[in-house]
Amino acid sequence: MALVNEQFLKLPGSYLFSDIAKKVAAFKESHPDKDLIRLGIGDVTQPLAPACIAAMNKAVNEMADKTTFRGYGPEQGYDFLTKAIVENDYLPRGITLSTDEVFVSDGAKSDTGNIGDILHADNRVGLTDPVYPVYIDSNVMGGRAGELQSDGKWSRIVYIPCTGENRFVPQLPTERVDMLYLCYPNNPTGTTLSKAELKKWVDYALANDTLILYDAAYEAYIQEADVPHSIYEIEGAKQCAIEFRSFSKTAGFTGVRCGYTVVPKEVSGKTRQGERVSLNALWNRRQTTKFNGASYITQRAAEAIYTPDGKTQIRRTIDYYMSNARVMKEGLEACGLTVFGGVNAPYLWVQTPDKTPSWKFFEQMLYEANVVGTPGVGFGPSGEGYIRLTAFGEQENCVEAMRRLRNWLY
């Protein structure tokens, strides 16, 4: 008999967005005539940049020619893409990386979930709350979370609350952690840290020999000057941090699938005997064993993002979504709601009126305004009393959603 990994049995019945999909499907079945506006799941709506389409077409044609056909590629990513990443995402910010510190993948979700493969189950995990569910669920699967308690928290996880009271700026934990997840611009709250605030976390990590797992999937949406695009803008971060990036929201690759993870050669972990071990080497070993690399066609599309035309086209799409965010933020505030985010990120974190529970407000909004959001409590206990809306919809739908909410709330 094959024994199962019993850690999986500790997980809630289904993933947050699966629960939302079921509730929306039930609504549609009972109200087939209603026109829903979906601002819940952070999926993009604008087509791929023409530069990416041209690059993919060219790559497809190469695959049809025996002289240019490609089979298995390097698991870490083709040199043409890792070189473009280093030269465009990091060097202009004064960050020096070698191409073998960049690992191309099929997206940041996969890598943030898989990074635990190279880290011991006994590590104490710290994370901000509310938080992207993958961070928690993957650590439950890896045996680091302990038991789920009645307050919705896991017994071995150190929660760092981010609330309206602290303006969503997390405070350093009072107990030491071995692994620390940070996501900025933040999903779900859409908030950011300044360089001075992020430096506090790097200093903490260096002083406590803590590994920071830094999710920068939304860095391309940053508008303000004092918000760091990479944790490596902070001195010493290459000794203590792994950074995750994604082309999903930056370039609309949610259906194409491509991202990358930076593991500096300076960052290390320890064995139980105290020996320092390169995490770059371990991650490379993990990827070469369990991953066959993103496709050649996909990586050529990603490379095109960094061409002059690609940069212009991508920026135009990002500006479109951030224009949506501005319209939504203004519309929600006109309804008398307290809104966070929407300035440096395509997410709006909305406080429910009169402290209405998140799931109750979600269902009220669904049935009475026909607008879909994401209940804040689905991102952790500190998300109770909030709902997340995304600015990735069509502009006319975002405008119409604000009209519906205004009519409903008033």
Secondary structure, DSSP 4 states (H G I P E B T S, - for coil): -PPP-GGGGGS-SS-HHHHHHHHHHHHHHH-TT---EE-SS----SPPPHHHHHHHHHHHHHHTSTTT---S--TT--HHHHHHHIIIIIGGGT----GGGEEEES-HHHHHHHGGGGS-TTPPEEEEES--HHHHHHHHHTT-S--B-TTS-BTTEEEEE--GGGTT-PPPPSS--SEEEEESS-TTT-----HHHHHHHHHHHHHHT-EEEEE-TTGGG--STTS-SSGGGSTTGGGTEEEEEESHHHHSTTTT--EEEE--TT-EEE-TT--EEEHHHHHHHHHHHH---S-HHHHHHHHHTTSHHHHHHHHHHHHHHHHHHHHHHHHHHHTT--EEESSSSSEEEEEPGGG--HHHHHHHIIIII-EE-EEGGGG-GGGTTEEEEES-S-HHHHHHHHHHHHHHH-
